[in-house]
C-alpha cells in the first residue's frame, strides 16, 4: 500500500531530510500508525504542491483520492486528511471515487494532490501496462504504508475452503474500479490449478458490489 503523488522536484529534494522530523511527531501514531507520521514529515519538510499552478506558491489545500466510503483506503485517507489539517493547518479533504483506476489518472494530470494505491496498480499505471493504455510518468511514490494481503472471500455457508473448489463457480475476475487486480485474481486461481475458463468470470464495478454478490 502506497501514498502516491504527482512529481515535483521539491518533494524529491526533501525525501532525504524528512525522517529527521519523525521523533517530533511520534505521538501522532496512536491512532493511525507510523506511516502517517512519516507522511506528515514529508509534508513538513517539503512544503509540497500537487499541481502546476501551485508550484511556486504556498500549498493551501490537499485533496486525497481514495476508494468509496467504508473501505480501508477511504478510512486511511480521512485519517491523513484530519492529521494534516489539525497539525499543519492545511485544508485537507478525502475525495472518494469508485477506485484507483479512476483517480490515479487524475493525480497524473494534477487534478488531485495525493492518492492511496496498491504498489501493483501504481507500477502498472506508471509504466502504461495492462489496463493502462499509456504511461503516467508524473506519478511518484511518496511513502509506503503497509503490506496488504489479497484474498478471495466466500459466504460462510458456501462449502468452499480451497481455491480449487471454485471450479465452475461465479468468481469476480475484473473490478472496473481497479482493473489491474484482474491479473492478480488470475494468479490466485492458478494456485489452485484453475484458469479464468475454469470458473464463471464476473465483472463488478468495485469491492462493495462484489461483496454483495
ABEGO torsion letter per residue (X at the ends): XBBBBBBBAAAAAAAAAAAAAAAAAAAAAAAAEAAAAAAAAAAAAAGBBABAAAAABBBABBBBBBBBBGBAAAAAAAAAAAAAAAAAGBBBBBBBBAEAAAAAAAAAAGABABBBBBAAAAAAAAAGBEABABBBAABBBABBABBBBBBBBBBAAAGBABAAAABGBBBBABBAABAAAAAAAAAAAAAAGBBAAABBBBBBABAAAAAAX
